Amino acid sequence: MTKQAEAETMQQSDYEAYMVSFYRDDWMKVWSRNHGSFKDTTKLGPMRFTDEPAPRYSAFSVDTLQVFSVKVEGIRRLQWPIDVFGIVAVRDTIDFNVIFSRTRDNCQTLT
Protein backbone atom coordinates (compact mmCIF):
# COMPACT_ATOMS: atom_id res chain seq x y z
CA MET A 1 0.00 0.00 0.00
CA THR A 2 1.37 3.42 -0.92
CA LYS A 3 1.83 6.19 1.62
CA GLN A 4 -0.99 8.16 -0.03
CA ALA A 5 -3.35 5.16 0.09
CA GLU A 6 -2.40 4.61 3.75
CA ALA A 7 -3.12 8.26 4.53
CA GLU A 8 -6.49 8.10 2.76
CA THR A 9 -7.41 4.91 4.62
CA MET A 10 -6.43 6.52 7.93
CA GLN A 11 -8.44 9.64 7.12
CA GLN A 12 -11.49 7.53 6.23
CA SER A 13 -11.07 5.51 9.43
CA ASP A 14 -10.72 8.70 11.50
CA TYR A 15 -13.80 10.18 9.83
CA GLU A 16 -15.86 7.04 10.49
CA ALA A 17 -14.73 6.96 14.12
CA TYR A 18 -15.68 10.64 14.45
CA MET A 19 -19.12 10.02 12.92
CA VAL A 20 -19.78 7.05 15.24
CA SER A 21 -18.81 9.16 18.24
CA PHE A 22 -20.94 12.07 16.99
CA TYR A 23 -23.96 9.79 16.45
CA ARG A 24 -23.64 8.28 19.91
CA ASP A 25 -23.27 11.67 21.62
CA ASP A 26 -26.21 13.09 19.66
CA TRP A 27 -28.33 10.03 20.45
CA MET A 28 -27.58 10.42 24.16
CA LYS A 29 -28.60 14.10 24.11
CA VAL A 30 -31.85 13.48 22.26
CA TRP A 31 -33.08 10.08 23.45
CA SER A 32 -31.38 9.01 26.71
CA ARG A 33 -33.69 10.92 29.04
CA ASN A 34 -36.70 8.89 27.85
CA HIS A 35 -35.06 5.69 26.62
CA GLY A 36 -31.97 5.12 28.80
CA SER A 37 -28.33 4.75 27.84
CA PHE A 38 -27.15 4.11 24.28
CA LYS A 39 -25.93 0.69 25.43
CA ASP A 40 -29.19 -0.37 27.13
CA THR A 41 -31.28 -3.09 25.52
CA THR A 42 -34.62 -1.73 24.31
CA LYS A 43 -37.50 -1.53 26.76
CA LEU A 44 -40.12 -1.22 24.02
CA GLY A 45 -42.09 -4.36 23.30
CA PRO A 46 -42.38 -5.75 19.76
CA MET A 47 -45.47 -5.14 17.63
CA ARG A 48 -46.80 -2.45 19.96
CA PHE A 49 -49.66 -1.38 17.68
CA THR A 50 -50.80 -4.75 16.30
CA ASP A 51 -54.11 -4.89 18.16
CA GLU A 52 -54.87 -1.18 18.31
CA PRO A 53 -53.81 1.77 16.19
CA ALA A 54 -50.93 4.00 17.19
CA PRO A 55 -51.88 7.31 18.78
CA ARG A 56 -52.04 10.12 16.23
CA TYR A 57 -48.59 11.50 15.31
CA SER A 58 -46.82 9.05 17.62
CA ALA A 59 -45.67 6.52 15.04
CA PHE A 60 -44.36 6.64 11.51
CA SER A 61 -42.69 4.22 9.16
CA VAL A 62 -38.90 4.06 8.87
CA ASP A 63 -36.39 1.77 7.21
CA THR A 64 -35.85 -1.55 8.96
CA LEU A 65 -33.59 -4.58 8.74
CA GLN A 66 -34.65 -8.15 9.34
CA VAL A 67 -32.05 -10.92 9.56
CA PHE A 68 -33.36 -14.25 8.24
CA SER A 69 -30.17 -16.27 8.23
CA VAL A 70 -26.42 -16.21 8.66
CA LYS A 71 -24.10 -18.12 6.34
CA VAL A 72 -20.70 -19.44 7.39
CA GLU A 73 -18.68 -18.89 4.22
CA GLY A 74 -15.55 -20.76 5.24
CA ILE A 75 -14.11 -22.30 8.37
CA ARG A 76 -10.45 -22.62 7.31
CA ARG A 77 -8.76 -25.02 9.74
CA LEU A 78 -11.86 -25.54 11.89
CA GLN A 79 -14.13 -28.55 11.54
CA TRP A 80 -17.88 -28.96 11.64
CA PRO A 81 -19.73 -28.74 13.94
CA ILE A 82 -18.51 -25.39 15.24
CA ASP A 83 -19.50 -23.57 18.41
CA VAL A 84 -20.23 -19.84 18.15
CA PHE A 85 -20.64 -17.28 20.90
CA GLY A 86 -20.79 -13.51 21.28
CA ILE A 87 -23.33 -10.77 20.78
CA VAL A 88 -25.00 -9.50 17.62
CA ALA A 89 -27.15 -6.43 18.18
CA VAL A 90 -28.86 -3.92 15.93
CA ARG A 91 -29.86 -0.34 16.60
CA ASP A 92 -32.25 2.12 15.08
CA THR A 93 -33.00 5.61 16.35
CA ILE A 94 -34.63 4.32 19.54
CA ASP A 95 -34.10 0.58 19.97
CA PHE A 96 -31.05 -1.52 20.78
CA ASN A 97 -32.11 -5.07 20.05
CA VAL A 98 -29.96 -8.07 20.82
CA ILE A 99 -30.60 -10.73 18.16
CA PHE A 100 -27.95 -13.21 19.31
CA SER A 101 -26.28 -13.43 22.70
CA ARG A 102 -24.37 -16.47 23.88
CA THR A 103 -21.49 -16.85 26.31
CA ARG A 104 -18.60 -19.22 25.67
CA ASP A 105 -20.12 -21.51 28.34
CA ASN A 106 -23.51 -21.48 26.58
CA CYS A 107 -22.45 -21.43 22.92
CA GLN A 108 -24.60 -22.26 19.88
CA THR A 109 -23.46 -25.31 17.92
CA LEU A 110 -23.69 -24.98 14.13
CA THR A 111 -23.85 -28.20 12.15
N, C-alpha and C positions, 0 to 999 in steps of 0.2 A: 504494500500500500504506500502510495506517495505521501509526502509530508502534507501536501495540499488536501488530499483525500482524507488523511488523518484529522486535519484541522476541521474540515467540513463535517466529518462524523462527530467529532467532539462538540462542535457548535450545535449540531442537531440534537445530540444527547443532552447538552446543557439546556437547550430550549425546551425539550420535552420534560426534563426534570423541573424546570421553572414552571411550565404550564400545569404539571401535576400538582405542584405545591400551591400554585395560584388557585386552582380548582378546589383543592381541599380547604384552603383558608376561606375562600368565598363561600363554599358550602357551609362551613362552620358558622360564619357570620349570619347567613340567611336562614338555615334550617335547624341548627343545633338546639335552639331554645325550645322548639316544639317537638323535635324528633330525636334528640340525643346526640351523642358523639358520632363523628364520621365513621368510626370503627364499630359502632354498635350494630348488631343484627336487627333487622326491621321489626317493629312492633305492630305493623299493620297486617291484618289478616288477608289471605288471598280471596279473590272474588267478592269483594265487599259489597258490590251493588248487583249481585246476581238475582236476589229475590225482591229487591225494591230499587226504584230508580235513585240515582245519585241526587243529592240536593242541588238545586239550581246554582250554576257557576262554581260548583265545588270539584267537578271532575271534567277532564278533557282527554282526548286521545293523544298518545305520544308514541314514538318508536319503541319497539320492544325486541327482545332477543329470547328465543326459546331453544334450549339445547336438547336435541333428541338423542344424540349418541356421541360417543367418543371413539375414535379409531386409533389403535396402536399401530403406527406405521412400520416400526422396526424395533427389534429388541436387542440387536447386536449380539453380545456374548451371553445375554440372559436366556433362560429357557422357560417355556410355558409349563405350568401356569405361573403367572407373576402376581406378586402382592403389591398393591398400590396404597399409598396413604398420603395425607396432606389435606389442604383446603382449596376448594375452588369456590369463589364467590363472585357475584355480579352486583353492580350498583347502577341505579338510575338516579334521578334528581332527589329522590326521597329514600328509597329502599336500599338496604344492603342485605342481599339474600344469599345465604350459604346454600349451594346446590350439591356440594360433596364435602364431607368432613369426616376423616378417619385418622385415628392415631396409629402409630406403628404397631401398637399392641392390639389394635382392632382393625387391621387392614382389610381391604377388599381384594379378593382373589379373582383375577381375570383368567379365563380358560380359553 
